[in-house]
Amino acid sequence: MREQFTGASFLKNFEQPLNERIRACLRLEYLFDRFDQHLADESVEGSLCAMLILIEATDVLGRIDVKRELIKELERQQSKLLQVAHTPQVNAEMLNQLLDQQAQLLDQLHRMN
C-alpha cells in the first residue's frame, strides 16, 4: 500500500493481489464513507444517493459471509498480536487495550444472529 498526498487528503493505493474479502471490505469502507456524506445532505438527492449506496452495500454484503470472515480475521490478528506480547519494545498497555477491543468485537460478532 502506498499513500499519496493530494491537496487536502491522502489517497491510498492498494496493489494486487488482494483477495475477495479484502476487496469487499475496502468497497464497504468506501460505500459507508459516501453514505455518511450523503446522510448529512437533507435534500431529496442526498436521500436518494444514501439509499442507493445502502442497496449497493447490501449487494456487496450478499456476496461474502461477512460475520464468518470478520471473526476469522480478528482471530488471526489476535494470534499475531499475542505472538509479540512478550517483546520488550511492545507497549504492553496499548497492546492490551487493542486485544480487549478485539475481544469485545469478537464477542459481539459471536452473539449476532
Gaussian input, Z-matrix of N, CA and C with variables (Angstrom, degrees):
# hf/3-21g

backbone

0 1
 N
 C     1     B1
 C     2     B2     1     A1
 N     3     B3     2     A2     1     D1
 C     4     B4     3     A3     2     D2
 C     5     B5     4     A4     3     D3
 N     6     B6     5     A5     4     D4
 C     7     B7     6     A6     5     D5
 C     8     B8     7     A7     6     D6
 N     9     B9     8     A8     7     D7
 C    10    B10     9     A9     8     D8
 C    11    B11    10    A10     9     D9
 N    12    B12    11    A11    10    D10
 C    13    B13    12    A12    11    D11
 C    14    B14    13    A13    12    D12
 N    15    B15    14    A14    13    D13
 C    16    B16    15    A15    14    D14
 C    17    B17    16    A16    15    D15
 N    18    B18    17    A17    16    D16
 C    19    B19    18    A18    17    D17
 C    20    B20    19    A19    18    D18
 N    21    B21    20    A20    19    D19
 C    22    B22    21    A21    20    D20
 C    23    B23    22    A22    21    D21
 N    24    B24    23    A23    22    D22
 C    25    B25    24    A24    23    D23
 C    26    B26    25    A25    24    D24
 N    27    B27    26    A26    25    D25
 C    28    B28    27    A27    26    D26
 C    29    B29    28    A28    27    D27
 N    30    B30    29    A29    28    D28
 C    31    B31    30    A30    29    D29
 C    32    B32    31    A31    30    D30
 N    33    B33    32    A32    31    D31
 C    34    B34    33    A33    32    D32
 C    35    B35    34    A34    33    D33
 N    36    B36    35    A35    34    D34
 C    37    B37    36    A36    35    D35
 C    38    B38    37    A37    36    D36
 N    39    B39    38    A38    37    D37
 C    40    B40    39    A39    38    D38
 C    41    B41    40    A40    39    D39
 N    42    B42    41    A41    40    D40
 C    43    B43    42    A42    41    D41
 C    44    B44    43    A43    42    D42
 N    45    B45    44    A44    43    D43
 C    46    B46    45    A45    44    D44
 C    47    B47    46    A46    45    D45
 N    48    B48    47    A47    46    D46
 C    49    B49    48    A48    47    D47
 C    50    B50    49    A49    48    D48
 N    51    B51    50    A50    49    D49
 C    52    B52    51    A51    50    D50
 C    53    B53    52    A52    51    D51
 N    54    B54    53    A53    52    D52
 C    55    B55    54    A54    53    D53
 C    56    B56    55    A55    54    D54
 N    57    B57    56    A56    55    D55
 C    58    B58    57    A57    56    D56
 C    59    B59    58    A58    57    D57
 N    60    B60    59    A59    58    D58
 C    61    B61    60    A60    59    D59
 C    62    B62    61    A61    60    D60
 N    63    B63    62    A62    61    D61
 C    64    B64    63    A63    62    D62
 C    65    B65    64    A64    63    D63
 N    66    B66    65    A65    64    D64
 C    67    B67    66    A66    65    D65
 C    68    B68    67    A67    66    D66
 N    69    B69    68    A68    67    D67
 C    70    B70    69    A69    68    D68
 C    71    B71    70    A70    69    D69
 N    72    B72    71    A71    70    D70
 C    73    B73    72    A72    71    D71
 C    74    B74    73    A73    72    D72
 N    75    B75    74    A74    73    D73
 C    76    B76    75    A75    74    D74
 C    77    B77    76    A76    75    D75
 N    78    B78    77    A77    76    D76
 C    79    B79    78    A78    77    D77
 C    80    B80    79    A79    78    D78
 N    81    B81    80    A80    79    D79
 C    82    B82    81    A81    80    D80
 C    83    B83    82    A82    81    D81
 N    84    B84    83    A83    82    D82
 C    85    B85    84    A84    83    D83
 C    86    B86    85    A85    84    D84
 N    87    B87    86    A86    85    D85
 C    88    B88    87    A87    86    D86
 C    89    B89    88    A88    87    D87
 N    90    B90    89    A89    88    D88
 C    91    B91    90    A90    89    D89
 C    92    B92    91    A91    90    D90
 N    93    B93    92    A92    91    D91
 C    94    B94    93    A93    92    D92
 C    95    B95    94    A94    93    D93
 N    96    B96    95    A95    94    D94
 C    97    B97    96    A96    95    D95
 C    98    B98    97    A97    96    D96
 N    99    B99    98    A98    97    D97
 C   100   B100    99    A99    98    D98
 C   101   B101   100   A100    99    D99
 N   102   B102   101   A101   100   D100
 C   103   B103   102   A102   101   D101
 C   104   B104   103   A103   102   D102
 N   105   B105   104   A104   103   D103
 C   106   B106   105   A105   104   D104
 C   107   B107   106   A106   105   D105
 N   108   B108   107   A107   106   D106
 C   109   B109   108   A108   107   D107
 C   110   B110   109   A109   108   D108
 N   111   B111   110   A110   109   D109
 C   112   B112   111   A111   110   D110
 C   113   B113   112   A112   111   D111
 N   114   B114   113   A113   112   D112
 C   115   B115   114   A114   113   D113
 C   116   B116   115   A115   114   D114
 N   117   B117   116   A116   115   D115
 C   118   B118   117   A117   116   D116
 C   119   B119   118   A118   117   D117
 N   120   B120   119   A119   118   D118
 C   121   B121   120   A120   119   D119
 C   122   B122   121   A121   120   D120
 N   123   B123   122   A122   121   D121
 C   124   B124   123   A123   122   D122
 C   125   B125   124   A124   123   D123
 N   126   B126   125   A125   124   D124
 C   127   B127   126   A126   125   D125
 C   128   B128   127   A127   126   D126
 N   129   B129   128   A128   127   D127
 C   130   B130   129   A129   128   D128
 C   131   B131   130   A130   129   D129
 N   132   B132   131   A131   130   D130
 C   133   B133   132   A132   131   D131
 C   134   B134   133   A133   132   D132
 N   135   B135   134   A134   133   D133
 C   136   B136   135   A135   134   D134
 C   137   B137   136   A136   135   D135
 N   138   B138   137   A137   136   D136
 C   139   B139   138   A138   137   D137
 C   140   B140   139   A139   138   D138
 N   141   B141   140   A140   139   D139
 C   142   B142   141   A141   140   D140
 C   143   B143   142   A142   141   D141
 N   144   B144   143   A143   142   D142
 C   145   B145   144   A144   143   D143
 C   146   B146   145   A145   144   D144
 N   147   B147   146   A146   145   D145
 C   148   B148   147   A147   146   D146
 C   149   B149   148   A148   147   D147
 N   150   B150   149   A149   148   D148
 C   151   B151   150   A150   149   D149
 C   152   B152   151   A151   150   D150
 N   153   B153   152   A152   151   D151
 C   154   B154   153   A153   152   D152
 C   155   B155   154   A154   153   D153
 N   156   B156   155   A155   154   D154
 C   157   B157   156   A156   155   D155
 C   158   B158   157   A157   156   D156
 N   159   B159   158   A158   157   D157
 C   160   B160   159   A159   158   D158
 C   161   B161   160   A160   159   D159
 N   162   B162   161   A161   160   D160
 C   163   B163   162   A162   161   D161
 C   164   B164   163   A163   162   D162
 N   165   B165   164   A164   163   D163
 C   166   B166   165   A165   164   D164
 C   167   B167   166   A166   165   D165
 N   168   B168   167   A167   166   D166
 C   169   B169   168   A168   167   D167
 C   170   B170   169   A169   168   D168
 N   171   B171   170   A170   169   D169
 C   172   B172   171   A171   170   D170
 C   173   B173   172   A172   171   D171
 N   174   B174   173   A173   172   D172
 C   175   B175   174   A174   173   D173
 C   176   B176   175   A175   174   D174
 N   177   B177   176   A176   175   D175
 C   178   B178   177   A177   176   D176
 C   179   B179   178   A178   177   D177
 N   180   B180   179   A179   178   D178
 C   181   B181   180   A180   179   D179
 C   182   B182   181   A181   180   D180
 N   183   B183   182   A182   181   D181
 C   184   B184   183   A183   182   D182
 C   185   B185   184   A184   183   D183
 N   186   B186   185   A185   184   D184
 C   187   B187   186   A186   185   D185
 C   188   B188   187   A187   186   D186
 N   189   B189   188   A188   187   D187
 C   190   B190   189   A189   188   D188
 C   191   B191   190   A190   189   D189
 N   192   B192   191   A191   190   D190
 C   193   B193   192   A192   191   D191
 C   194   B194   193   A193   192   D192
 N   195   B195   194   A194   193   D193
 C   196   B196   195   A195   194   D194
 C   197   B197   196   A196   195   D195
 N   198   B198   197   A197   196   D196
 C   199   B199   198   A198   197   D197
 C   200   B200   199   A199   198   D198
 N   201   B201   200   A200   199   D199
 C   202   B202   201   A201   200   D200
 C   203   B203   202   A202   201   D201
 N   204   B204   203   A203   202   D202
 C   205   B205   204   A204   203   D203
 C   206   B206   205   A205   204   D204
 N   207   B207   206   A206   205   D205
 C   208   B208   207   A207   206   D206
 C   209   B209   208   A208   207   D207
 N   210   B210   209   A209   208   D208
 C   211   B211   210   A210   209   D209
 C   212   B212   211   A211   210   D210
 N   213   B213   212   A212   211   D211
 C   214   B214   213   A213   212   D212
 C   215   B215   214   A214   213   D213
 N   216   B216   215   A215   214   D214
 C   217   B217   216   A216   215   D215
 C   218   B218   217   A217   216   D216
 N   219   B219   218   A218   217   D217
 C   220   B220   219   A219   218   D218
 C   221   B221   220   A220   219   D219
 N   222   B222   221   A221   220   D220
 C   223   B223   222   A222   221   D221
 C   224   B224   223   A223   222   D222
 N   225   B225   224   A224   223   D223
 C   226   B226   225   A225   224   D224
 C   227   B227   226   A226   225   D225
 N   228   B228   227   A227   226   D226
 C   229   B229   228   A228   227   D227
 C   230   B230   229   A229   228   D228
 N   231   B231   230   A230   229   D229
 C   232   B232   231   A231   230   D230
 C   233   B233   232   A232   231   D231
 N   234   B234   233   A233   232   D232
 C   235   B235   234   A234   233   D233
 C   236   B236   235   A235   234   D234
 N   237   B237   236   A236   235   D235
 C   238   B238   237   A237   236   D236
 C   239   B239   238   A238   237   D237
 N   240   B240   239   A239   238   D238
 C   241   B241   240   A240   239   D239
 C   242   B242   241   A241   240   D240
 N   243   B243   242   A242   241   D241
 C   244   B244   243   A243   242   D242
 C   245   B245   244   A244   243   D243
 N   246   B246   245   A245   244   D244
 C   247   B247   246   A246   245   D245
 C   248   B248   247   A247   246   D246
 N   249   B249   248   A248   247   D247
 C   250   B250   249   A249   248   D248
 C   251   B251   250   A250   249   D249
 N   252   B252   251   A251   250   D250
 C   253   B253   252   A252   251   D251
 C   254   B254   253   A253   252   D252
 N   255   B255   254   A254   253   D253
 C   256   B256   255   A255   254   D254
 C   257   B257   256   A256   255   D255
 N   258   B258   257   A257   256   D256
 C   259   B259   258   A258   257   D257
 C   260   B260   259   A259   258   D258
 N   261   B261   260   A260   259   D259
 C   262   B262   261   A261   260   D260
 C   263   B263   262   A262   261   D261
 N   264   B264   263   A263   262   D262
 C   265   B265   264   A264   263   D263
 C   266   B266   265   A265   264   D264
 N   267   B267   266   A266   265   D265
 C   268   B268   267   A267   266   D266
 C   269   B269   268   A268   267   D267
 N   270   B270   269   A269   268   D268
 C   271   B271   270   A270   269   D269
 C   272   B272   271   A271   270   D270
 N   273   B273   272   A272   271   D271
 C   274   B274   273   A273   272   D272
 C   275   B275   274   A274   273   D273
 N   276   B276   275   A275   274   D274
 C   277   B277   276   A276   275   D275
 C   278   B278   277   A277   276   D276
 N   279   B279   278   A278   277   D277
 C   280   B280   279   A279   278   D278
 C   281   B281   280   A280   279   D279
 N   282   B282   281   A281   280   D280
 C   283   B283   282   A282   281   D281
 C   284   B284   283   A283   282   D282
 N   285   B285   284   A284   283   D283
 C   286   B286   285   A285   284   D284
 C   287   B287   286   A286   285   D285
 N   288   B288   287   A287   286   D286
 C   289   B289   288   A288   287   D287
 C   290   B290   289   A289   288   D288
 N   291   B291   290   A290   289   D289
 C   292   B292   291   A291   290   D290
 C   293   B293   292   A292   291   D291
 N   294   B294   293   A293   292   D292
 C   295   B295   294   A294   293   D293
 C   296   B296   295   A295   294   D294
 N   297   B297   296   A296   295   D295
 C   298   B298   297   A297   296   D296
 C   299   B299   298   A298   297   D297
 N   300   B300   299   A299   298   D298
 C   301   B301   300   A300   299   D299
 C   302   B302   301   A301   300   D300
 N   303   B303   302   A302   301   D301
 C   304   B304   303   A303   302   D302
 C   305   B305   304   A304   303   D303
 N   306   B306   305   A305   304   D304
 C   307   B307   306   A306   305   D305
 C   308   B308   307   A307   306   D306
 N   309   B309   308   A308   307   D307
 C   310   B310   309   A309   308   D308
 C   311   B311   310   A310   309   D309
 N   312   B312   311   A311   310   D310
 C   313   B313   312   A312   311   D311
 C   314   B314   313   A313   312   D312
 N   315   B315   314   A314   313   D313
 C   316   B316   315   A315   314   D314
 C   317   B317   316   A316   315   D315
 N   318   B318   317   A317   316   D316
 C   319   B319   318   A318   317   D317
 C   320   B320   319   A319   318   D318
 N   321   B321   320   A320   319   D319
 C   322   B322   321   A321   320   D320
 C   323   B323   322   A322   321   D321
 N   324   B324   323   A323   322   D322
 C   325   B325   324   A324   323   D323
 C   326   B326   325   A325   324   D324
 N   327   B327   326   A326   325   D325
 C   328   B328   327   A327   326   D326
 C   329   B329   328   A328   327   D327
 N   330   B330   329   A329   328   D328
 C   331   B331   330   A330   329   D329
 C   332   B332   331   A331   330   D330
 N   333   B333   332   A332   331   D331
 C   334   B334   333   A333   332   D332
 C   335   B335   334   A334   333   D333
 N   336   B336   335   A335   334   D334
 C   337   B337   336   A336   335   D335
 C   338   B338   337   A337   336   D336

   B1=1.4393
   B2=1.5208
   B3=1.3110
   B4=1.4528
   B5=1.5189
   B6=1.3211
   B7=1.4592
   B8=1.5138
   B9=1.3330
   B10=1.4522
   B11=1.5177
   B12=1.3105
   B13=1.4561
   B14=1.5144
   B15=1.3211
   B16=1.4644
   B17=1.5187
   B18=1.2959
   B19=1.4556
   B20=1.5110
   B21=1.3460
   B22=1.4564
   B23=1.5241
   B24=1.3278
   B25=1.4590
   B26=1.5212
   B27=1.3080
   B28=1.4599
   B29=1.5141
   B30=1.3184
   B31=1.4567
   B32=1.5128
   B33=1.3033
   B34=1.4548
   B35=1.5168
   B36=1.3119
   B37=1.4562
   B38=1.5155
   B39=1.3156
   B40=1.4543
   B41=1.5184
   B42=1.3047
   B43=1.4483
   B44=1.5198
   B45=1.3136
   B46=1.4606
   B47=1.5157
   B48=1.2780
   B49=1.4601
   B50=1.5299
   B51=1.2870
   B52=1.4603
   B53=1.5187
   B54=1.3062
   B55=1.4604
   B56=1.5272
   B57=1.3084
   B58=1.4668
   B59=1.5236
   B60=1.3232
   B61=1.4677
   B62=1.5227
   B63=1.3356
   B64=1.4627
   B65=1.5228
   B66=1.3260
   B67=1.4693
   B68=1.5262
   B69=1.3282
   B70=1.4635
   B71=1.5279
   B72=1.3219
   B73=1.4706
   B74=1.5253
   B75=1.3199
   B76=1.4689
   B77=1.5212
   B78=1.3270
   B79=1.4659
   B80=1.5250
   B81=1.3311
   B82=1.4642
   B83=1.5242
   B84=1.3210
   B85=1.4667
   B86=1.5260
   B87=1.3202
   B88=1.4643
   B89=1.5338
   B90=1.3244
   B91=1.4639
   B92=1.5247
   B93=1.3257
   B94=1.4622
   B95=1.5295
   B96=1.3258
   B97=1.4699
   B98=1.5258
   B99=1.3385
   B100=1.4711
   B101=1.5222
   B102=1.3376
   B103=1.4609
   B104=1.5271
   B105=1.3366
   B106=1.4678
   B107=1.5242
   B108=1.3254
   B109=1.4638
   B110=1.5263
   B111=1.3236
   B112=1.4673
   B113=1.5217
   B114=1.3138
   B115=1.4540
   B116=1.5265
   B117=1.3239
   B118=1.4659
   B119=1.5263
   B120=1.3268
   B121=1.4639
   B122=1.5264
   B123=1.3230
   B124=1.4631
   B125=1.5212
   B126=1.3240
   B127=1.4635
   B128=1.5257
   B129=1.3255
   B130=1.4601
   B131=1.5248
   B132=1.3281
   B133=1.4662
   B134=1.5289
   B135=1.3291
   B136=1.4596
   B137=1.5209
   B138=1.3327
   B139=1.4659
   B140=1.5188
   B141=1.3348
   B142=1.4638
   B143=1.5273
   B144=1.3264
   B145=1.4717
   B146=1.5245
   B147=1.3273
   B148=1.4658
   B149=1.5274
   B150=1.3311
   B151=1.4663
   B152=1.5251
   B153=1.3204
   B154=1.4648
   B155=1.5291
   B156=1.3170
   B157=1.4690
   B158=1.5314
   B159=1.3408
   B160=1.4662
   B161=1.5286
   B162=1.3310
   B163=1.4675
   B164=1.5224
   B165=1.3271
   B166=1.4655
   B167=1.5345
   B168=1.3283
   B169=1.4695
   B170=1.5288
   B171=1.3227
   B172=1.4614
   B173=1.5207
   B174=1.3325
   B175=1.4640
   B176=1.5289
   B177=1.3260
   B178=1.4707
   B179=1.5270
   B180=1.3295
   B181=1.4670
   B182=1.5274
   B183=1.3180
   B184=1.4524
   B185=1.5128
   B186=1.3140
   B187=1.4599
   B188=1.5218
   B189=1.3043
   B190=1.4650
   B191=1.5227
   B192=1.2961
   B193=1.4549
   B194=1.5268
   B195=1.3174
   B196=1.4626
   B197=1.5234
   B198=1.3168
   B199=1.4620
   B200=1.5280
   B201=1.3171
   B202=1.4615
   B203=1.5296
   B204=1.3408
   B205=1.4635
   B206=1.5264
   B207=1.3376
   B208=1.4666
   B209=1.5249
   B210=1.3212
   B211=1.4667
   B212=1.5243
   B213=1.3192
   B214=1.4667
   B215=1.5315
   B216=1.3325
   B217=1.4660
   B218=1.5251
   B219=1.3287
   B220=1.4666
   B221=1.5268
   B222=1.3180
   B223=1.4658
   B224=1.5244
   B225=1.3270
   B226=1.4652
   B227=1.5274
   B228=1.3471
   B229=1.4634
   B230=1.5222
   B231=1.3232
   B232=1.4676
   B233=1.5202
   B234=1.3052
   B235=1.4586
   B236=1.5284
   B237=1.3207
   B238=1.4694
   B239=1.5254
   B240=1.3275
   B241=1.4632
   B242=1.5279
   B243=1.3103
   B244=1.4665
   B245=1.5240
   B246=1.3235
   B247=1.4610
   B248=1.5290
   B249=1.3313
   B250=1.4712
   B251=1.5286
   B252=1.3147
   B253=1.4667
   B254=1.5266
   B255=1.3088
   B256=1.4695
   B257=1.5257
   B258=1.3105
   B259=1.4628
   B260=1.5257
   B261=1.3238
   B262=1.4739
   B263=1.5348
   B264=1.3217
   B265=1.4627
   B266=1.5341
   B267=1.3082
   B268=1.4632
   B269=1.5222
   B270=1.3285
   B271=1.4533
   B272=1.5314
   B273=1.3153
   B274=1.4624
   B275=1.5243
   B276=1.3217
   B277=1.4659
   B278=1.5280
   B279=1.3249
   B280=1.4569
   B281=1.5339
   B282=1.3150
   B283=1.4622
   B284=1.5274
   B285=1.3362
   B286=1.4644
   B287=1.5211
   B288=1.3354
   B289=1.4627
   B290=1.5251
   B291=1.3163
   B292=1.4599
   B293=1.5277
   B294=1.3167
   B295=1.4638
   B296=1.5292
   B297=1.3313
   B298=1.4672
   B299=1.5261
   B300=1.3366
   B301=1.4679
   B302=1.5233
   B303=1.3150
   B304=1.4614
   B305=1.5258
   B306=1.3119
   B307=1.4652
   B308=1.5269
   B309=1.3362
   B310=1.4633
   B311=1.5263
   B312=1.3333
   B313=1.4631
   B314=1.5232
   B315=1.3269
   B316=1.4613
   B317=1.5271
   B318=1.3190
   B319=1.4601
   B320=1.5299
   B321=1.3334
   B322=1.4689
   B323=1.5233
   B324=1.3222
   B325=1.4634
   B326=1.5284
   B327=1.3286
   B328=1.4662
   B329=1.5325
   B330=1.3359
   B331=1.4671
   B332=1.5242
   B333=1.3252
   B334=1.4707
   B335=1.5263
   B336=1.3220
   B337=1.4739
   B338=1.4959
   A1=108.32
   A2=115.84
   A3=121.32
   A4=108.36
   A5=116.48
   A6=120.54
   A7=108.49
   A8=115.43
   A9=121.39
   A10=108.10
   A11=115.64
   A12=120.05
   A13=108.41
   A14=115.83
   A15=120.41
   A16=108.35
   A17=116.60
   A18=120.10
   A19=111.34
   A20=115.55
   A21=120.92
   A22=113.70
   A23=118.09
   A24=117.89
   A25=111.40
   A26=114.39
   A27=121.15
   A28=108.74
   A29=115.86
   A30=121.40
   A31=107.83
   A32=116.53
   A33=120.80
   A34=107.94
   A35=116.23
   A36=121.76
   A37=108.36
   A38=116.46
   A39=121.36
   A40=107.57
   A41=115.77
   A42=120.58
   A43=109.85
   A44=116.06
   A45=122.78
   A46=109.33
   A47=123.03
   A48=123.55
   A49=111.59
   A50=116.10
   A51=122.32
   A52=106.90
   A53=116.60
   A54=118.11
   A55=110.47
   A56=115.84
   A57=121.85
   A58=111.39
   A59=116.98
   A60=120.86
   A61=111.11
   A62=117.29
   A63=121.17
   A64=110.24
   A65=117.18
   A66=119.98
   A67=110.78
   A68=116.94
   A69=120.41
   A70=110.93
   A71=117.32
   A72=120.39
   A73=111.48
   A74=116.80
   A75=120.25
   A76=110.67
   A77=116.09
   A78=120.63
   A79=110.11
   A80=117.32
   A81=120.75
   A82=111.59
   A83=116.73
   A84=120.13
   A85=110.19
   A86=115.85
   A87=121.32
   A88=110.71
   A89=117.25
   A90=120.67
   A91=111.71
   A92=117.68
   A93=119.59
   A94=111.88
   A95=117.74
   A96=120.17
   A97=110.07
   A98=115.98
   A99=120.32
   A100=111.15
   A101=116.79
   A102=121.18
   A103=110.49
   A104=116.80
   A105=120.88
   A106=111.52
   A107=116.85
   A108=120.73
   A109=111.13
   A110=116.76
   A111=120.22
   A112=112.08
   A113=117.47
   A114=120.75
   A115=110.91
   A116=116.39
   A117=120.85
   A118=111.77
   A119=117.04
   A120=122.64
   A121=108.23
   A122=117.46
   A123=121.27
   A124=113.31
   A125=117.62
   A126=120.11
   A127=110.49
   A128=115.67
   A129=121.17
   A130=110.06
   A131=116.09
   A132=120.38
   A133=111.30
   A134=116.07
   A135=120.16
   A136=111.65
   A137=115.98
   A138=120.34
   A139=111.46
   A140=116.24
   A141=120.62
   A142=110.76
   A143=116.33
   A144=120.02
   A145=111.03
   A146=117.34
   A147=120.87
   A148=110.44
   A149=117.13
   A150=120.39
   A151=111.42
   A152=117.40
   A153=120.80
   A154=111.19
   A155=115.83
   A156=120.15
   A157=110.36
   A158=117.35
   A159=119.96
   A160=111.42
   A161=116.16
   A162=120.07
   A163=110.16
   A164=116.24
   A165=120.10
   A166=110.83
   A167=117.07
   A168=120.58
   A169=110.28
   A170=117.12
   A171=121.12
   A172=110.84
   A173=116.10
   A174=120.82
   A175=110.87
   A176=116.67
   A177=120.73
   A178=109.96
   A179=116.41
   A180=120.42
   A181=111.70
   A182=116.83
   A183=120.63
   A184=113.24
   A185=117.39
   A186=121.23
   A187=113.63
   A188=117.80
   A189=119.89
   A190=109.27
   A191=115.78
   A192=120.78
   A193=106.61
   A194=115.19
   A195=121.78
   A196=112.09
   A197=117.03
   A198=119.89
   A199=110.79
   A200=117.20
   A201=121.15
   A202=111.25
   A203=116.20
   A204=120.43
   A205=111.70
   A206=116.93
   A207=119.94
   A208=111.14
   A209=116.84
   A210=120.26
   A211=110.22
   A212=115.84
   A213=120.18
   A214=110.88
   A215=117.02
   A216=120.49
   A217=111.42
   A218=118.33
   A219=120.87
   A220=111.25
   A221=117.12
   A222=119.72
   A223=111.21
   A224=117.25
   A225=120.88
   A226=110.26
   A227=116.34
   A228=120.38
   A229=111.30
   A230=116.74
   A231=119.81
   A232=111.01
   A233=116.40
   A234=120.97
   A235=111.10
   A236=116.57
   A237=120.93
   A238=110.86
   A239=117.12
   A240=120.43
   A241=111.40
   A242=116.74
   A243=119.76
   A244=111.73
   A245=117.20
   A246=120.77
   A247=111.96
   A248=116.74
   A249=119.87
   A250=112.51
   A251=117.47
   A252=121.17
   A253=113.07
   A254=117.46
   A255=120.33
   A256=112.90
   A257=116.85
   A258=121.11
   A259=108.35
   A260=118.30
   A261=121.14
   A262=114.23
   A263=117.92
   A264=120.52
   A265=113.28
   A266=117.74
   A267=121.64
   A268=109.98
   A269=116.08
   A270=122.39
   A271=107.28
   A272=117.01
   A273=122.34
   A274=112.21
   A275=116.74
   A276=119.99
   A277=110.65
   A278=116.28
   A279=120.38
   A280=110.90
   A281=116.37
   A282=120.85
   A283=110.66
   A284=116.99
   A285=120.38
   A286=111.83
   A287=117.27
   A288=120.15
   A289=110.61
   A290=116.05
   A291=120.99
   A292=111.04
   A293=116.46
   A294=120.02
   A295=111.56
   A296=117.40
   A297=121.04
   A298=110.93
   A299=116.95
   A300=120.58
   A301=110.72
   A302=115.91
   A303=119.37
   A304=111.17
   A305=117.21
   A306=120.61
   A307=110.45
   A308=116.81
   A309=120.53
   A310=111.14
   A311=116.46
   A312=120.06
   A313=111.20
   A314=116.48
   A315=120.13
   A316=111.16
   A317=116.71
   A318=120.85
   A319=110.59
   A320=116.35
   A321=120.29
   A322=111.33
   A323=117.01
   A324=120.22
   A325=111.44
   A326=117.14
   A327=120.31
   A328=111.54
   A329=117.57
   A330=121.01
   A331=112.93
   A332=117.36
   A333=120.50
   A334=110.37
   A335=115.24
   A336=120.26
   A337=110.74
   D1=134.91
   D2=175.43
   D3=-121.48
   D4=143.72
   D5=175.84
   D6=-112.54
   D7=137.23
   D8=178.32
   D9=-123.90
   D10=138.47
   D11=176.96
   D12=-92.02
   D13=124.04
   D14=177.65
   D15=-130.46
   D16=97.58
   D17=178.18
   D18=68.41
   D19=-115.03
   D20=-173.77
   D21=-95.19
   D22=2.37
   D23=-176.73
   D24=-144.77
   D25=167.20
   D26=176.38
   D27=-102.11
   D28=138.72
   D29=171.69
   D30=-103.88
   D31=138.17
   D32=177.52
   D33=-107.15
   D34=127.49
   D35=176.03
   D36=-107.59
   D37=120.95
   D38=177.42
   D39=-104.82
   D40=129.72
   D41=-177.80
   D42=-100.14
   D43=151.06
   D44=179.66
   D45=-65.63
   D46=157.59
   D47=-0.35
   D48=-92.63
   D49=134.92
   D50=171.94
   D51=-113.02
   D52=138.66
   D53=178.94
   D54=-82.14
   D55=172.12
   D56=-176.32
   D57=-59.26
   D58=-39.47
   D59=-179.30
   D60=-62.37
   D61=-45.27
   D62=-179.36
   D63=-66.89
   D64=-42.45
   D65=178.06
   D66=-60.87
   D67=-41.74
   D68=179.51
   D69=-65.44
   D70=-41.76
   D71=178.99
   D72=-64.84
   D73=-41.59
   D74=177.29
   D75=-64.05
   D76=-40.84
   D77=178.79
   D78=-63.66
   D79=-43.78
   D80=179.00
   D81=-64.02
   D82=-40.77
   D83=177.60
   D84=-59.19
   D85=-45.50
   D86=178.66
   D87=-62.24
   D88=-45.80
   D89=-178.93
   D90=-63.75
   D91=-42.39
   D92=-179.26
   D93=-69.90
   D94=-31.45
   D95=173.18
   D96=-63.48
   D97=-45.46
   D98=177.97
   D99=-64.29
   D100=-38.53
   D101=178.72
   D102=-59.78
   D103=-45.86
   D104=178.47
   D105=-59.10
   D106=-40.44
   D107=179.19
   D108=-63.71
   D109=-45.51
   D110=-177.44
   D111=-75.58
   D112=-26.38
   D113=178.43
   D114=-65.17
   D115=-32.74
   D116=178.52
   D117=-71.36
   D118=-21.26
   D119=179.45
   D120=-83.67
   D121=114.85
   D122=-175.52
   D123=-87.46
   D124=6.46
   D125=179.34
   D126=-77.66
   D127=167.37
   D128=177.26
   D129=-61.50
   D130=-41.23
   D131=179.99
   D132=-63.37
   D133=-40.69
   D134=178.62
   D135=-63.17
   D136=-42.25
   D137=178.17
   D138=-65.34
   D139=-41.09
   D140=178.76
   D141=-62.84
   D142=-45.61
   D143=178.48
   D144=-61.40
   D145=-41.62
   D146=179.38
   D147=-61.59
   D148=-42.00
   D149=178.95
   D150=-66.09
   D151=-41.96
   D152=178.78
   D153=-62.93
   D154=-37.71
   D155=178.16
   D156=-66.23
   D157=-40.31
   D158=177.36
   D159=-62.85
   D160=-39.25
   D161=177.60
   D162=-63.41
   D163=-43.14
   D164=178.87
   D165=-64.74
   D166=-40.14
   D167=178.33
   D168=-64.16
   D169=-39.23
   D170=177.30
   D171=-61.45
   D172=-39.29
   D173=177.59
   D174=-62.71
   D175=-44.66
   D176=179.00
   D177=-63.92
   D178=-43.25
   D179=-179.38
   D180=-64.75
   D181=-28.67
   D182=178.93
   D183=-71.16
   D184=-18.01
   D185=-177.22
   D186=-86.61
   D187=-18.47
   D188=-178.83
   D189=-131.69
   D190=154.14
   D191=173.96
   D192=-86.11
   D193=87.69
   D194=-171.19
   D195=-60.14
   D196=-46.28
   D197=-177.30
   D198=-59.28
   D199=-50.29
   D200=-178.78
   D201=-61.65
   D202=-42.67
   D203=-178.85
   D204=-66.84
   D205=-39.97
   D206=178.34
   D207=-65.89
   D208=-42.09
   D209=177.85
   D210=-60.93
   D211=-45.78
   D212=-179.49
   D213=-61.81
   D214=-43.04
   D215=-179.09
   D216=-67.96
   D217=-43.08
   D218=178.63
   D219=-63.58
   D220=-40.18
   D221=177.87
   D222=-66.08
   D223=-37.39
   D224=177.34
   D225=-63.92
   D226=-44.31
   D227=179.18
   D228=-64.31
   D229=-41.93
   D230=178.14
   D231=-59.58
   D232=-42.63
   D233=179.38
   D234=-60.45
   D235=-44.37
   D236=179.13
   D237=-65.01
   D238=-41.58
   D239=-179.69
   D240=-66.37
   D241=-38.57
   D242=178.67
   D243=-66.10
   D244=-27.91
   D245=178.05
   D246=-65.95
   D247=-30.93
   D248=-178.29
   D249=-98.48
   D250=3.43
   D251=-175.01
   D252=-59.99
   D253=-30.95
   D254=-176.27
   D255=-97.15
   D256=8.81
   D257=177.16
   D258=-77.04
   D259=131.14
   D260=-175.97
   D261=-59.99
   D262=-31.70
   D263=-176.45
   D264=-77.75
   D265=-7.87
   D266=-176.31
   D267=-81.19
   D268=134.24
   D269=174.91
   D270=-75.57
   D271=101.64
   D272=-173.46
   D273=-61.77
   D274=-38.66
   D275=-179.19
   D276=-63.63
   D277=-46.84
   D278=179.89
   D279=-65.13
   D280=-40.80
   D281=178.79
   D282=-62.28
   D283=-43.70
   D284=178.90
   D285=-64.17
   D286=-38.50
   D287=176.53
   D288=-61.74
   D289=-44.63
   D290=179.88
   D291=-63.82
   D292=-43.93
   D293=178.35
   D294=-63.94
   D295=-37.82
   D296=176.76
   D297=-64.42
   D298=-43.37
   D299=178.10
   D300=-61.22
   D301=-43.82
   D302=179.42
   D303=-65.27
   D304=-38.81
   D305=178.47
   D306=-62.86
   D307=-40.67
   D308=177.52
   D309=-64.44
   D310=-42.87
   D311=178.00
   D312=-62.64
   D313=-43.89
   D314=178.04
   D315=-61.01
   D316=-42.35
   D317=178.63
   D318=-61.06
   D319=-44.55
   D320=178.44
   D321=-63.00
   D322=-42.08
   D323=179.37
   D324=-64.42
   D325=-41.01
   D326=179.83
   D327=-66.24
   D328=-30.04
   D329=-179.36
   D330=-82.20
   D331=-12.78
   D332=-179.66
   D333=-71.26
   D334=144.28
   D335=176.58
   D336=-89.28

